[in-house]
Amino acid sequence: MIKKLILSDRVKMKRTPLKWVVLLIPMVVLAYEIVNFSYRSAYIKQQMNVFHADTMWSYLIWDNSFLLGLGVPLGITLAASIIANVEHQANSWKQTLSMPISRIQVYVSKFIWLFGSSIISALIFAISMVAIGKILNFESDIPWRDEWGDSLSVYLTAIPFMSVQLWISMLIKNQAFSITIGSVSTMMGLFMAMNQTTRWLPWAFPVQASTIMLGESGLTNNLELSAFLVLSFMQGFVILLAGAIHFAKKDVQ
């Protein structure tokens, strides 16, 4: 049944701008980095020395980790709003929920679309990163582990954020509210990441989710990233389950 729901949602999503949101973050970052590396080469070389980046690839990955930390949650906010608004806008919740299917399955189907679109966006970004290096003629070999790891880790650590945003978007018809919450949460996450205590809250995960942390040591902190990923899956599942149960019990208009 869940497969039929996903396929049914696919027909609905074709009429939405979801595909453009999937492309939005990768393309914006790609455009920024092409301009950045093309016209600020002297500044970039200076920054590479400051952050102990031994190759152009290392600096590119480091620079993108901050851009994605802000851009990915915003993209997820818009995607969750679009996925839920398909039903809100058409006032079709009663028709959808009157079918002999579980409300929880309906909710999970929407989440699968949100998670799936995020992973597609991550893959597009990873390919875009390789394209940047080729276009700008980076001399060193591509660090595939860090390149793919950074592209995926930001999205994977944002799973709790996905669960929260879908919950809000599904239950509240006015999508301006969910978009505002998502935007404010994104900015809060940036400040939370700066504090040793609040950096372990889920909103702060994406901005810290990098396989390469360039600092005084120039070492990768894989242990922290692994902890963020584990916490993300656990918290994301709990929030998703809570949202699905709440949705199943609530009288949706």
Solvent accessible surface area in square Angstrom, and as a share of the most:
residue,aa,sasa,rsa
1,M,109,0.49
2,I,58,0.29
3,K,145,0.61
4,K,139,0.59
5,L,16,0.08
6,I,45,0.23
7,L,88,0.44
8,S,52,0.34
9,D,6,0.03
10,R,127,0.46
11,V,88,0.51
12,K,42,0.18
13,M,11,0.05
14,K,135,0.57
15,R,179,0.65
16,T,19,0.11
17,P,73,0.46
18,L,9,0.04
19,K,111,0.47
20,W,160,0.56
21,V,18,0.11
22,V,17,0.10
23,L,61,0.31
24,L,76,0.38
25,I,20,0.10
26,P,0,0.00
27,M,78,0.35
28,V,85,0.49
29,V,9,0.05
30,L,31,0.15
31,A,56,0.43
32,Y,89,0.34
33,E,0,0.00
34,I,52,0.26
35,V,86,0.50
36,N,5,0.02
37,F,12,0.05
38,S,57,0.37
39,Y,176,0.67
40,R,99,0.36
41,S,55,0.36
42,A,82,0.63
43,Y,92,0.35
44,I,1,0.00
45,K,122,0.52
46,Q,109,0.49
47,Q,32,0.14
48,M,24,0.11
49,N,116,0.60
50,V,86,0.50
51,F,51,0.21
52,H,96,0.43
53,A,8,0.06
54,D,124,0.64
55,T,39,0.23
56,M,55,0.25
57,W,5,0.02
58,S,13,0.09
59,Y,7,0.03
60,L,0,0.00
61,I,1,0.00
62,W,34,0.12
63,D,20,0.10
64,N,2,0.01
65,S,7,0.04
66,F,97,0.40
67,L,55,0.27
68,L,1,0.00
69,G,4,0.04
70,L,56,0.28
71,G,12,0.11
72,V,1,0.01
73,P,5,0.03
74,L,70,0.35
75,G,8,0.08
76,I,4,0.02
77,T,2,0.01
78,L,61,0.31
79,A,6,0.05
80,A,0,0.00
81,S,6,0.04
82,I,28,0.14
83,I,0,0.00
84,A,0,0.00
85,N,42,0.21
86,V,22,0.12
87,E,1,0.00
88,H,7,0.03
89,Q,144,0.64
90,A,70,0.54
91,N,107,0.55
92,S,21,0.14
93,W,1,0.00
94,K,135,0.57
95,Q,134,0.59
96,T,14,0.08
97,L,28,0.14
98,S,89,0.58
99,M,101,0.45
100,P,129,0.81
101,I,25,0.13
102,S,50,0.32
103,R,68,0.25
104,I,69,0.35
105,Q,60,0.27
106,V,3,0.02
107,Y,0,0.00
108,V,45,0.26
109,S,1,0.00
110,K,2,0.01
111,F,21,0.09
112,I,69,0.35
113,W,53,0.18
114,L,0,0.00
115,F,62,0.26
116,G,27,0.26
117,S,9,0.05
118,S,6,0.04
119,I,38,0.19
120,I,93,0.47
121,S,6,0.04
122,A,0,0.00
123,L,73,0.36
124,I,40,0.20
125,F,2,0.01
126,A,0,0.00
127,I,110,0.56
128,S,7,0.05
129,M,0,0.00
130,V,27,0.15
131,A,37,0.29
132,I,2,0.01
133,G,3,0.03
134,K,131,0.56
135,I,103,0.52
136,L,42,0.21
137,N,119,0.61
138,F,25,0.10
139,E,173,0.78
140,S,45,0.29
141,D,132,0.68
142,I,27,0.14
143,P,41,0.26
144,W,130,0.46
145,R,146,0.53
146,D,21,0.11
147,E,0,0.00
148,W,85,0.30
149,G,20,0.19
150,D,3,0.02
151,S,0,0.00
152,L,51,0.25
153,S,6,0.04
154,V,0,0.00
155,Y,7,0.03
156,L,38,0.19
157,T,0,0.00
158,A,0,0.00
159,I,13,0.06
160,P,2,0.01
161,F,7,0.03
162,M,0,0.00
163,S,0,0.00
164,V,34,0.19
165,Q,1,0.01
166,L,0,0.00
167,W,66,0.23
168,I,34,0.17
169,S,0,0.00
170,M,0,0.00
171,L,32,0.16
172,I,65,0.33
173,K,115,0.49
174,N,98,0.50
175,Q,20,0.09
176,A,64,0.50
177,F,96,0.40
178,S,0,0.00
179,I,60,0.30
180,T,77,0.45
181,I,59,0.30
182,G,0,0.00
183,S,40,0.26
184,V,79,0.45
185,S,12,0.08
186,T,7,0.04
187,M,97,0.43
188,M,90,0.40
189,G,2,0.02
190,L,42,0.21
191,F,128,0.53
192,M,27,0.12
193,A,20,0.15
194,M,138,0.61
195,N,76,0.39
196,Q,136,0.61
197,T,108,0.63
198,T,43,0.25
199,R,30,0.11
200,W,89,0.31
201,L,74,0.37
202,P,19,0.12
203,W,87,0.30
204,A,0,0.00
205,F,0,0.00
206,P,3,0.02
207,V,15,0.09
208,Q,16,0.07
209,A,1,0.00
210,S,2,0.01
211,T,8,0.05
212,I,17,0.09
213,M,60,0.27
214,L,18,0.09
215,G,31,0.30
216,E,160,0.72
217,S,83,0.54
218,G,30,0.29
219,L,126,0.63
220,T,45,0.26
221,N,59,0.30
222,N,71,0.37
223,L,150,0.75
224,E,42,0.19
225,L,13,0.07
226,S,55,0.36
227,A,34,0.26
228,F,1,0.00
229,L,43,0.22
230,V,86,0.50
231,L,55,0.27
232,S,0,0.00
233,F,101,0.42
234,M,116,0.52
235,Q,50,0.22
236,G,1,0.01
237,F,128,0.53
238,V,96,0.55
239,I,35,0.18
240,L,27,0.14
241,L,83,0.41
242,A,41,0.32
243,G,0,0.00
244,A,2,0.01
245,I,71,0.36
246,H,78,0.35
247,F,0,0.00
248,A,33,0.26
249,K,165,0.70
250,K,82,0.35
251,D,103,0.53
252,V,11,0.06
253,Q,137,0.61
